[in-house]
Amino acid sequence: MALHPFGITSTVFLVLYSIVFICLVAGFAAQRSSFKSRWAFLLFHVVVRLGAQSVGIALDQYGVASSTGLALLKAFITLSAEGYLTLVLCILRQLISWQRRSFGHSWVHGKSDKSYLKLSYKEASQSPEFILDLMLGAANALVIVGGLLPLAMDRDKIVEAWETDAPLIQSSKALRGVGQGIFLAITIFAVTALGHDAFTRSKRVSSKLRTEITILVAACPFIVVRGAFGLAQAVDSMINFAGPYIYSGAYGGSFETSFVIKEAVLATAMEWCTCACLLATAMAAPSKSHQADADSDADVETAVAPSVDGGKSPKG
């Protein structure tokens, strides 16, 4: 099976994400992490990206000229959107967890120690985390619908539609652009909060917690670049998976090498680097400190970070 450039990059990142997956599963298997902790969010992100990379390899072989290839393209667009969504959720959960373990509470999570899923709507609506999750859910729907909208057109009309900027294409750009804009705005919010804590509040915490937030801050440029590129893809037909200008030959053939490089470097690599940084925080997580994770009740449940040294962290 000869791979084209898109298949090669998909294979490379499939291997890289597999390494992260093995590390996470090892932590869960050794009971150093909990499925009610922030690490479950990271594991879910990795599983989604593994699915996306696998679909990418198949898409590289089929192209989009066939009905099977078109279905694979739709699946890839959907999984890519879900991958970015879950990564933003991971950043938020890491921020909330760090604030809780450092100061006993998180203003992003809200006043209650309990998950908003266990609160009434009135109580949950007072939690910034709840509002952010609602916004992310809405943005995710907009991105997926906007990304798939052009693919509902007849294949022989899609090139003309993009060239004339037909109403359907305009709607696609608007929906996806708004969704990606929300993603980027929430990403910048999380990055700003992390930066604020790192530079103004971290002196009051242990050296391990300072190291942890330093790693989180190091991940920020990667996820911001990913968000900015996603927004650019929404409005620029030259780098849009649903557009006709990314193919080396006729519409539906193999992807242009230049496009593959942009997608690999500015999207997939940025997500993987962010993911790797989040996993690296396990090295800095105190091995004997309470891990009050974002999605757990801090006063009842426990969430254990996958400690590299094999120690266990009781959660709070």
N, C-alpha and C positions, 0 to 999 in steps of 0.2 A: 504494500500500500504506500504509494508515493504521497508525501505530504507537501502541500503548498505552504507559503509563509504563515498564513493564519493557523493552519494545522500545527505547524512547528511551535509557534508561540503558545498555542493552547496546550500542547503537550508539556512544554517547559513549565508552565504555571500549574498544570495538573500535578506534576511531580512536586513542585514547591509547596502547594497547598496540602498535598498528601503528607509531607513532612510535618507541617503544623498540625494536621489532623492526628497523626500518630502521637505527637507530644501531648495533645489535649486528652486523647483517649487514655493514654498512659496515666495521666493525672486522675481521671475519673476511675479507672480500674484500680488504682492504688488507694482510692478513697481520699485523695488529697484535694479533691474538688467536688462540689455538689451541683446537682442539676437544678437547684434553686438559687444558684449564685450567678454572678456576672459571667463566669466562664461558660455557662450554658449558652449565652448569647453569642459568644465568640465561636463556640463549636457549631452553632446553627449557621453562622456566617460562612464558616469554612465548608460545611456540607453544601450550602447553596453554590459557592464558588466551584467546588468540585463538580457539581452538576453542570454548571455553565461551561467549564472547560471541557468536559466530556462531550457536551452538545456541540461545542466549537470544533472539536476534532471531526465529528460526523458532518457538520455543516461544511467544513473544508472539502470533504470528499463529494458531497452531493451538489454544492452550489445552491442557488435558489431558483434555478430554472424549472425544477420538478416540484410537484406538490409536496413530496417528502422534504425537499430542501426548504421550501417555504415554511412548512410546519416547524422545522428545526430552527429557522431564523426567528420565528415568533417565540419559540421556547427560549432561545438565547437572549433575545431582548428582554423578556420577562424575568429570566433568572439574573441577568445583569442588573436590572432595576432592584430586584430583591437583595442582591449582594450589597449594593451601595446602601440601601435602607438598613439592613442588619448591621452594617459597619458603623453607621451613624448611631444606631441604638447602642452598640458596644461602647462607643466613646462616651455617651451619656451615662451608661451604667458604671463605667470605670470612674468617671468624675464623681458620681454620687457615692460610690463605694469608698473612694479616697477621702471625701469630705466626712463621711460617717466615721471611718476608722481614725481620722485625725482629730475631729472636733466633737464627735458624738452625735452629730446631726448633719443634715444636708439641706441647704435652702432650695436646691434644685428639686429634691424629692418632696419637700413640703414639711409641715409641722408634725404630721402623724408618723410614727415609726412603722406603721403597717403599709403593706402594698396597697395602692389605690384600688386594686381589684377587690379588696376586702372592705372597702368603704362605700358609703352611699354616694350617689351621683353628686349630691350637693357638697359632700366632704371632699370627694375626689376632684371636683372642679376647682378646688382651691390649691391643688398641687400643680406646680409648674411642670413636673414630669408628665402628669396626665395630659396637660394642654399640649406639650411638645409631642407626645406620642400620637395624639389625635391629628396634629398637623402633619406629622410624618406619614401617617396612614393615608390622609387625603392626598398628600404629595405623591405618594407611591402609586395611587390609583391614577392620578393625572399623567404621570410619567409613562405608565404601561399603556393606558388608552391612547395617549398621544403618539407613542412609539409604534403601536400596532395599526393605527388608523390608516396610514398610506398603503399598508399591505392588504387592505380589504378591496383595493381597486383592481380592475382588470390589468393583467401584466402588460398588455399592449398599450395601455393608456397611461401607465405610471410615469414614463419618461416625459411625456408631454405635460402631464400635470405638474411635475417638478419644474419644468422649464417655464411654464406660464404662471407658476405659483398659484395654482388653483385653490378655491376656497377650502377644499379638504386638506390640502397641504398647509394652508395658513392655520387652520384649526389644529392640525397636528403640532405645528411649531408652537402655537400659543399654549396648548395644554401641557406639552412636555416642558416648555420653557418655564411656565409657572411652577410646575412640580419640581423641576431641577432648581429653580430659584429658591423655593422653600427649603429644599435639602441643603443648599449652600448656606442659606441664612442661619439655619439651625446649627450647621457645622461651625460657622463662624462664632455663633453664640457659645457653643461648647468650648471652642478653642480660646475665646476670650476669657471664659470662666477659669479654664485650666491655667492660662497665663497669669491671671490675677492671683489665683491661689499659689502658684509657683513662686511669684516674685514678691508677694506681700504677706502671705500667711504661712509659708512653709518653714520659716525659721522657728515656729512654735512647735514643730513636730519632730519625730525621731529622724535619724539620718537615713534609715531604710525607707521611710515614707517620703523623705525629700528626694531620694534616688528614684523612687517609683514615679513621682509626679514629673521629675525631669525627663524620664523616658516617655511619659504621656505627652509632654510638651514637644518632644522630638518627633512624635508621630503626627503632630498638627500640620506641618507643611505638606505632607503626603496626602492627607485626606482633603485639605483645602484645594490642592491642585486637581485632585480627582473630581471634586465638586465643580470647579471652574470649567474643567474639560467637559463634564456632563452637560453643563449649561450651554457651552459652545456647540456641542453636538445637537442640541435641541433646535438651534436656529441656523446652523450652517449645513447646508445640504452636501457639502464636500466631505463631511466626516460623519454623516448620518447613516446608520445601518439600513434604514428604510429607503434611502435615496439611491439613484441610479449611477452616481458619479464615483463610486468607490470600487468599481470593477475594472480589471485590466483589459477586458474585451467587451463583448456585448453584455447587456444587463443580465445578471444571473450567473456570470462566469466566476472566476476566482477573484479574490480581493486584491486591489492594488497594494504593492509592497509598502509604499509610502503611508497608506492608510493603516495597514497592519502595524507598522512601527509606531505610529501615533497612538493607536488604540492600546498597544501593548505597554508603551512607556507611560502615557498620561492617564490611563484608566486602570488596567489590570495590575501593573507594577506598583502604582500608588496604593491600591487597595491591599496588595500583599505586604508592602512595607509597613503600612499602618497596622495590619493584622500581626505582623511579626513583632512590632513594638509593643502592642498590647499583650502578646504572649510573654514578652521579655519582662513585663512588670512582675511576673511570678517570681523572678529572681530576687526582686527587691521587697516583695511582700513579706512583712514580719512573720516568721514561722510560728510564733507563739502569741499572736495578738488577735483580738476579736475582729472578724471579717464581716462587717455589717453591710451586706450587699444590697444593691438597689432594689431587687425584687423580692427580698426576704423581710420578714418582720424581725427587726433588730433585737427585740426583747424576747423572742421565742425561738427562732430558727437559727441554724448555723450554716455558713457557707465557707468552704475551705478553698483557698487558692492553691493551684497546682505547684507547690513549692519545689524548687529545683533540688534543694538539699535533702528532700525526702521527708522533712518535718511536716507535722500537721498543724494547721491553724484552726483553733476553735472559732467558730463564727459567732456573730452576735446578732 
